[in-house]
Amino acid sequence: MSDPISRILTQLSIDTKTLSTILNLGPNGEDKLAFWRENPSKMPKKEAARLQLLRTGIPHRSQAGTFKFIDLFAGIGGMRLPFQELGGQCVFTAEWDRHAQATYAANFGEPPYKTGDITATKACDIAAHDILLAGFPCQAFSQAGRRAGFHDTRGTMFFEIQRILAHHHPAAFLLENVKQLKGHDSGRTLETILSTLRGDTVPNIPDKVPMSVEARQSLGTKLDYETETILLKARDFGVPQNRERIYIVGIRRDLGLPFGSVRALLKRVVENYQQSSRLSDILEADSDYTRSFTISDRLWLGHRLRKERNRLAGKGFGYSIFNHESAYTNTISARYAKDGSEILIEQPDGINPRKLTPEETRALQGFPRNFRIDMVGNGQIYKQFGNSVAVPVIRAIATELMATLRVAHPPLHSKAVSKVKP
């Protein structure tokens, strides 16, 4: 066993599918690994370098837990981290983007299920679980997107969540989306979601709205969750970013909790976990490394000209500059790699402003320092963190949710919960 691939497989206790995902080798990745094991000198330099980086290990490997959860539309695992910290075991993951899959597998030691396409995954193929987590796609509702809602395929991903809830009846769920969901279609979109989760009505979705066959068939199964929503800003939870998101929390009514338990736990999240921070808490000291993220003269000129045009047109769009004295930044988006316009960092001596470093971006979303970001390029890192949740917000909700559930159903574990029918 002299080749480097065999050594890393043994050292990390992972299989070739996981390694192929981490190295982002594509659909024929395991065949490539088999060839390189026989011909180590043929392995490309990029993959060989990443293989060497992996020697430091898998930092957030899954362990057996006291409860089980699934991670849908998982991104890089920002919702998973706090629930795993609280003793949970992730038993199913879905994420379609292969670059996000690489980062996810490098941190948790397991790739998302098959292709990660949740619409092609039957609910019966998903393991029984206590908690369903889903940061379902926001582009159909976001200000930056077309805001087509349920008439956008991405918007109908909620009904893929609904069919899994209808099949497995987990004890609880946590969903996350952009704040614009609250006002989309004059509030009717959110009302449809909430009434579906609460079981108040069976949704009547026109046939022309695209969704999987199983999702459409499950619409007639009434759910029964006490469900509440809350808008929270990441800047209030110890990360210096004004990232406002809507969180939807539900607990199955037949668990016997007092009415209003979900609202009460969300109130505790606001009262007990909020803390302030400043941008200086996450910015690195000025150095050759940070200066390597300085934007070019051409890009800087383009930013200024565009902002002036927007000002003259009565629009407020344009770049934003922050420094060590700033309390927080704008919300980082998936397009940050393009030009960094929403968060530019002031530099000394008249140097053009710079973008955040990948490490600063990680900190801006509250991920731990040992969370791996070295298996993909900087462009993908920015996209992944721009699409991610702010981990401290999830941690606060997760802590109160699990404390509430353990009162209702101690000890919480999937085998017992999955036997309870609504």
N, C-alpha and C positions, 0 to 999 in steps of 0.2 A: 504494500500500500504506500508507494512512494510518490504518487502524483498529488499535486496540491488540492485537487478537487476532492479526492477520497479523504484526505486529511481533514479538510474543513467540514465535510459531512459528518465525520466521526467526532470531531471536536465539538461541533454545535448540536449534535444529535438531531439533525434534520434530514429529510429525504430529498431526492433530486428534484421533485416538483417544487418544493419550497425554495431550494437554491436557485432553480431556474427563474422563479418569480422574483426573488430578491435581485438577481442580476438582470432582470427585465429582458429575457432572451426571446420572448414571443412564443407562439404556439408550438414551435419545434425545439424549444429550449432543452428538453431532456435529451433529445437526440444529439444536440450540440455538446452537452456535457459529457455524454458517452464517448463522443469522438475525441474530445479534449482529454479525457481520462486516459485514452489509449495513445494520444499524441499531445502531450503537455506543451511542447514547443509551438504548437499551432494555435494556442489560445491567444486571442487578441489582447493587446496591452491594456485596454480599458477594463475588460472583464478580469484580467489578471490582477490589476491594481485594486479593484473592488473586492476581489477574493481575499487579498491581503488585509484590507480594512476590516473584513468580517472576523478576523482572528480575535478582535476585542469582544466578540460575543453578541448574544441576543439579549438586549437589556430588559425587556418586559415580557418574558416568556410566560405563557399561560400555565396556570397551576389548577389542580382540582380545587373547587370552591364550595362554599356553604349554600350558594344559590347559583342558578344558571341564567344566562341572558344571551340574546342574539343582537347582532350589530348590523343593521341594514343601512345601505347608502353610506358605508362606513368611512369613506375618505381614507385618512391615515390613522384613524383610531382615537380621535379626541374624545368621543363619548365613551369608548371602551375603557380608557385609562382609569377614571375615577371608580367605575363599578368594579373593575378588577382589583383596585387598591382596597376596596371594601370587602373583599373576599369572594367576589363573583368569578365564575368560570364562563368564558365566551364559548358557546357551542355551535355557533353558525355565524358566518360573516358574508356579506354581499357587497361588492364594490366592482364596478365595471372598468374603471380607468386603470390601465396596466401600470402606469407610473406610480399611481397611488398604491396599487397592489404591492409594488416593489418596496416602498417605504413601510407599508403595513407589515409585510412578511419579515422585513429586516428587524423590526422592533418586537414583534410578537411570536416569531418563529413558526408561523403558519400562514399559508396563502388563503385569500378568500375562496369561497366555494365555487368550484368549476370556473365558469366564465365570469361569475359575478353578476350576471344578468338576472335580476330578481323575477322578471316577467316570465322567464323560461324555467323557473324553479317551482315545482309543486310544493304546496304547503306541507304535504305529508312527508316530503324529503327533508324538512327542517326539523331539527331535534326539539323535543319538548323543552320548554323554558319558563322561567318565572317572570322575566322582564324583557320587554321588546324595546330596543333603542333604534331610533331612526332620525337622522338629519335629512329628511327627504328633499328632493331637488327643489331649489328655490327660484330658478330662472323664470318659471312660468308665472311667478307672482312678484318678482323683484322689480325695482324701479329701473334697473339697468337692462332688464329683459323686455320681452314683448308684452308681458303681463296678460297672457292669454288664458291663464288659469287652467280649468279643467278641459279646455279645448286644445291645450298643448299636451303632448304625450308626457312631458315631464310633470305636468300638473296632475295627471291621473295616477302618478305613483302612490298617492295616498291610498288608492283603492287596492293596491298590492299589499299595503300594510293592513288594510281592513280585512282582506281575505285570510291573512295569517292569524290575525286576532280571532277571527271567526272559527278557524280550525283548531287553534291551540288554547285559546282562552287563558293566556298568561295572567298572573296576578296583577301586573301593572305595566305601564308603558311610559316612555318619555320621548316626545317628538320635538323637533326644532326646525324653525324656518325663519325667513326674513320678516321684519315687522310689517312690511307691506301686505302680508297675508291678511292682517286684521281688517284692512280697508278694501281689499280686492273685491270688485263687483259689488260695491256698496255694502260690504260685510256679508254678502250672501254665501261666498265661498267658504269662509270660516264657519258660518252657521251650519252649512251642509256637513262639514267635517265634524263639528261638535255634536250635532244631532245624531250623526251616524255612530260616533263613539259612545254616546250616552244611550243609544237605542231608542231615542224619542221617535224617530221616523226611519223608514226604510228608504234610502236615497233612490230617486227616480232619475237615472242618468241616461240621456238620449243615446240611442244606438250608434250615432255618428261619433260619439266621444270614444277615442281609442283606449282599450285596456285589455288585459289578458282574458281569455275565456273563463278561467277559474275565478278571476276577480269579479267578472260580471255575474257569474253563477252564485257567488257568495253574498251578493248584495241583499238577498232575501233573508240572510241570517242576522237577526238582531243582536247587537252587542249590549252590554249592560255595565258600563264603567262610569263611576263618578269622575267627571272630567272638568278640569279648570285650565285656564290659560294665564300667562303672565308675561309682561314685557320686561326684560332685564337688560341693563347696559354692562358690558364687560368692565368698563372703567370703575364701576362700583364694587368690583370683586378682586381688586389687587393687580390688575393689568392696565397699563396706560393706553387704552384704546377705546374710543367711543363706538363700540359695536353693540347695537341694539337689536335684539332678536326676540321672537316670540317662542315660548316654551309651552307645550301642551302635555299635561300630566294626567294620567288616569289610573284609578285603582278599581278592581272588580268589586261591585257592590255586595256580592254574596260572601265576601270575606268577613262581613260583620262589623266593619268599622263604623263609628258614629258618623252621621251625616255631617258634611263639612270638613272631613279629615284632610282632603286634598287641598282645599283652600287654606286650612290651618297650617299645613306643612309648607306651603308656598309663602305664607306670611312669616314663618320662622326663617325661611331662606333670606328674606329681605331684612329681618331684624337682627339676625345673628351672624351673618357671614360677610356683610359688606365691609370693604376696607379700601382706602385710597392708595394711590401710588403716583409716581411721577415718571416721566419719560427717562429721566436720568437713571432710574433703577435698572433699565434694560439696555441703555446705549453703551457701546464699547468705547474705550479711550481712543482718541485720535491717533492713528498709526498708518503705516504704509498699507496695511490690510484694509482698514476702513476707507482710505482714500482711493483704493482700487474700485470702489463703487460710485465714484464721482461721475455725474452725468456729463456728456460731451457739450462743447460750446454750441453745437448745432441744436441739440435737444433742449438745452437751457433757453436758447433764443426762441425756439418754437413754443415752449411753455409760456414765455412772457408775452409773445405776440398773440397767442390764442387767448390768454387771460384778458388782454387789453381789448380784443375784438368782442369778447363776451361782455366785458364791462360796458362798452359803448352800446351794445345791443340790449343792455338791461338784464343780463344774465349773470349769475354768480359762479359759473363754472370756471375752473382753472386749477392750477397747482396750489399746493399748500405746503408751507415750510414750518418745521418744528425744530426745537433745540433742547438742550438739557434743562431749561427752565420750564418747558411745556408740561402741563399737567397730564395731557393725553393727546393722542393723535386721532386722525380720522379713521374710519373703518378700512382695513386693508381688504382689497378685492383680489379675485383670481387673475385679473389683468395687470397686476402690479408690475410684473416683469417687463411689460411693454414700455412704460416710460416713468413709472414711479410717481406719477403726478399727485396722487392722494396723500402721499407721505414722503416728503423730501426733507433731509436733515441738513441743517445749516452747518457750514464748515468755517474754520478760521482763515484769516489772511486773504479774504476775498476769493477763495477757491469756490468754484461752482458747488451747489449743494449735491448731496449724494443720496443714493437709495439706502434703505436698511440693508444690513448684511443678512444672510440666511439665519445666522445665530440670533440676531436681534429679532428677526421675524418670528422665530420659534418662541422666544421669550414674550413677544408681544401677544401671543395667543396662550401663554401660560403653560406651555409644555415644559417638562423637566429638561435639564441640561443634558441628560444622558439619552434623550430621545434621538435616534439616529436620523440624520438627514444627508448621509454621504453616499447613498446608492443611486441618486438621480442628480441631474444638473440643476444649476441655480434657478433657471426658468421654471422648472417643474416644482422646485421647493417653494417658490413664491406662489405659484398657482395652488399648491396643496394647502399651504397655510391660509391663503386667501379664501379657500373654500371651507376651511375647518371651523369648528366651534372653539370658543374660548374655554379652555379646560377648567379654570377655577369656578366658572358659573355652573358647569355640569357637576363638578365635585360638590358644590353646595346643595344642589337639588338632589343629587344621588344620596348624600348623607342623610338628609331628612326623609327621603322616600324610603330608604332601607330601614331606618329607625321606625317609621310608621308601619311598614309591612311586617316587621318582626314582632310588633305588638299584636298585629292581627293574626299572624300565622306562624308562630315559632315552633320548631325551626323551619325556615323557609327552604324548601327544596323542590325541584321540578317533579319528582315522582309523585309526591303527595298532591301538589297543586294541579297537575295535569289530569287527575282523576275527577276533579270537581267540574261538573257541567253547569252551564248557566241556566 
